[in-house]
Amino acid sequence: MLPNFAYIRARTKQEALNNLGSEGAHVHAGGTDILGCARAEVFEVEKIVSISRLEELRGITRSSDGSLRIGALTTISEIAQSPLVQESYPGLAQAAGDVASPQLRNQGTLGGNLCQRPRCWYFRGDFHCAKKGGDLCYAVEGENRYHAILGGDPCYIVHPSDTAPMLVALGAEIHISGAAGSRSMPLQDFFVLPDQDLSRENLLEPGEIVTEVLLPGASGIKSSYRKIRERGAWDFALVSVALAVRMNGSTIAEARLVLGGVAPVPWRAEAAERALIGKQPSPSVAADAAAAAVAGAQPLEQNAYKVLLAKGAILESLLAL
């Protein structure tokens, strides 16, 4: 049951930031995650501040230097269907098109997709788990078939976003505004592992909002997104592979490979990238990169299958080059 809360529909960004500065205030964009969190009592809600009127946070535009700006309130459907994204960043269009269902893609926003809370049933359920201040990650000895195989200790959540791994692979930068001003950082640095801070999944401070994501020019970049899930629609990724590669003739000059569904953050497989650079794509090179990507995996009792899934998905993605 939803708790009682105040609702503010901000008319300007400054009005939104002023209201978000109070305790118990949360931002509302598409609303596909926050209302579920409020109902499940994931956090206390005293005030919801809607930013849906802020047109400055919408839209997809290309700059003269070839970079692409995507406003935080741009819907997932708009990203998937954008000719600019489809032409220059096909992997991102694929990732956005794989998010949830058509209804949720029409409602959900890019900012919300990047900042959504974990879907772990212990975190969302009536369990005082480690992430909620308890002593145990119940997934370690419990039902853990959907949990992390990389970077999990002491909490084995997985990051639920499809767009985040692809954006990290493409070298995106995230822009944030708050009462103290604006700041930006590489999107890869935005996410926080449980051993760094159990209470959060990203560096967004109370009272701050994501305003936009900036993608560098994609000239010469090939990108793809491969998502494996239990059902063909709705489901979150069991494993996903975001790949961005720049070729020099038939040789891989640059490579960024990021895994989703396997770690508390979009997991950049830097060892796999090193195994690719300077090589010509081949089954043996792809197999070596896939093995390197999961070399540090520590699966739980019920999710070792994710190691094989990740290797297979990486192999497929690389051979498609």
N, C-alpha and C positions, 0 to 999 in steps of 0.2 A: 504494500500500500504506500502511495506517495505521501511524504510528510507535508505539512503546511509550510509554505515559503512565500516570500515576496517576489514579484515578477516585474522586472524593469526592461522596457524595450528601448534601448539607447538610440538616440537620433544622430549622435556624433561619436567618433572614436574616443574623444576626451570624456564624454559623458559615460561611456562604457568603462573606461579605465578608472574614473572617479568612483563608480559604484562597485567595481571589482576589488577595490582596496579594502573593503570591510570583511571581517571574519565570516566564514560560511558562505561567501559569495562564489558563484561558479558561472562560467561563460556558457551561453547557449548559442549554437550556430545552426546545424541541421537538426540536432536533438536526438539523433539515432542512438547515442550512447549515454548521454548524461541522465536521461529520464530512467533508463534501466539501472544505472548506478544509484540514483536516488531511491528507487523502489527497493533495491537490494541492500540499501544502507551501507554501500561501499564507503561513502563519506557523508558528513553532515551537510545538509543543505538548508540555509536560511534565506538565501536570495539567489535567484537566477537572473542573469543579465543577458538579454538577447542582443546579438550584434547583427541580426539578419537584415536590418535596414541600411547597413553601412556599405553602400555601393562601391566605395573606393577599394574595398577588400575583395571585389569580384573581378573576374575576367582573365583572359590569356592574351598577352601582347608580346610581340617580338621587338627587341631593340635594334638599333643600327649596327651594333657589334655582333649580332647574331644570337645573343642570349635571349632567353624566354622567361617572362615573368608570369607566374600563376598566383592570383590572389587567393588568400586563405578561404574565402567563402565560395570559391568556384566549386561547383558540384562535381562529384566523381563522374557522372554521366557527361558533363561538359568536357572534361578532360579526355575521356575515352573517345568522344566523337569529334574532337577538335582537329581540323585539317592540319593546323600547325604542329600539333603533337604527333599525329599520325605520320606526317611527312618526315620530321626530324628526329623524333623520339618514339619509334614504334613500340619499343619495350614498355614505355610508360603507358601508351594507349592500351596495350595488352593487359598490363597490371590493373589499370583503372577498370577495364571491362570485365575483369575477373572478380571485382569486389562484390560480395554478397549477392543481392537480387536486384532486378531493375528498379523496384520501388525504393530500395535503400540507396542505390546509386543516384537516383533522382533527388533524394533528400539530403544525403550525406555530403559533407564538404571536405576539401583537401585538408584543411587545418584539423578538423575533427578526426579524420582518418589517421593522421600522424600522431595525434595526442590521445587516442582512445585508450581506455584502461584495459588491463589484461582480462582474458576470458576464463582464467583458471576457476574451476568450479569450487575450489576451496576458498579462494579469495572472494568470490561472489556469493558464497554460501554462508551458512551460520557456523563458521569455523574461525577461531581466534588464531589464525595462522601467523607465521613469522612476518609476513608482509603487513599484517594489521597489528603488529606489536607483540605477538605471541612468541613462543619458543621453538615452534616446529614448522617445517614445511611439510604439510601432510602428504604432498605428492611423493615424497621420497619413499614412503612405505605403503602408499595408498594407490588409488587409481591414477596412473601416470602415463597412459598410452599417448596422450596429446602433448606431453610436457617437453622440456628442453633436454637436448643432448649435448649442448655446447654452452659454456658460460653460465651454468645454472646455479651453482652453489653460492649462497645458501637458500636460494629461492628459484624454483624451476618453471616459472612462467615462460610463455613465449610471446613475442611481440605479435599482435594480431593484424598489423597493417599489410596490405599488398602494395600500396604505392611507396611506402618507406624504403624497402630494399631496392626498388628500381631507381628511386631518386638518389639514394646513396651511391649506387653504381654509376649514375650519370654525373656525380660530383656536384649535386645541388647544394645551395646555400639557403638557410632559413633566416627570415627576418622577424623580429619580435619587438613589440612595443609595450611599455609599462609606464607607471607614474614617474619613474626615474629617467625615462627617455627610451631611445630605441637602440637595439643591438642586433648583430647578425653573427652567424657562425656556419661552418660547414655542417650540413645536416648530419653527417656521421658523428660529429661531436655532441649533438643535441641529446642523444639517448644515453641512459645511465644504466649500468649493470647493477644487479642486486648487491654485489660485494662492495660497490661504491656507496650506495644509498638504497636501503631496502624500502624506504617510504615513497619513492618516486620512480618514474620510468624515463623522465626527461628533465632538462634544465629549466623548464618554464617555472618562473617564480610566481607566488600568489599575486594576483592583480595584473599579470601580464597576459597578452594574447599574441598568437601567431598572426602576422599580417600578410605575408607572402612567401613564396618560394622562388628562387632564381636559379635557372638552369644555364650553364655555360653553352656556348655555341656547339653544335653537334656535327660540324662538318667532318666527314670521314669516319664517324662513329657508327658502328653496327650495334644495335641493342635488341634484347629479347627478354621475355619473362615467361617462365614455365612454372605453373602452379599445379600441385598434386593435392587432391582432396578426396574425401570419401564419397561425396556426391557431386554431380556436375554443376550444381548451383547452391547458393546460400552458404556453403561451408567455408570455414577458415582453412588456411593451408596446413596440411600435414608437413609438407616441405615445399618451398618455392626457390627458384633460382633466377636471380636478376643478373644479366650479363651485359656489359658494355665493352666493346673491343674496337680498337683502331688498328687497321691493317696497313702494312707497308709492303705493297705488292701481295705476295702470298704468305708473308710473315706477320706474326702478331707483334705489333710495336708497343701497344698499351693494352692493358686488360684490367677490368674491375669486376669482381665476381662477389655477389652478396647473397647470402642465404636467408630465407624467411621460414618461419614455422619451427625453427630448431633451437632458438636462443631467446633470451629476454630482450635482446635488441636486434635490429637488422645486422646480421653477422657477416662482416667482410672477411672473405677467405684469402688473406694476403699470401699465404704459402702457395695456394693454387694459382694466384696471379703470377707469382715468380716462376712457377713451373711452365707458364704459358708464354711469357715475354721472350721474343727472339726465336720462337718456334713456328713451324708451319702446322696448322691444324691437321691432326691425324688421329686415328683411334688410340694409338699408344700414348700420344701427348695428352689427349683428353682423359685417358684412364689415369695417367700420372697426376694430372691436376685434380681429378675427382678424389683420388686417394689422399692427396695433400690437404684438400678442403676439410676432410672429416678425421684427420689424423689424431686430433686431440679430443674426439668425442668421448663422452662419459654417459652412455645411456643408462636409464633406469630399468627396472625389471620388465616393464611392458612396452618400451618404446625403442628397442634396439633396431626395429624395422626401419626407423628413420635414417639410420646410417646408410643402409642399402638404397633407400629411396633417394637420398641426397646424391649419392654417387651416380645412380642411374639418371637422375634429372640433369645433373651437370654434364654427364656424357652426352645425353641427347642435345642439350643446348649448344655444346661446343661443336659437335659433329654437324649441326645445322649451319655452321659457318661455311 
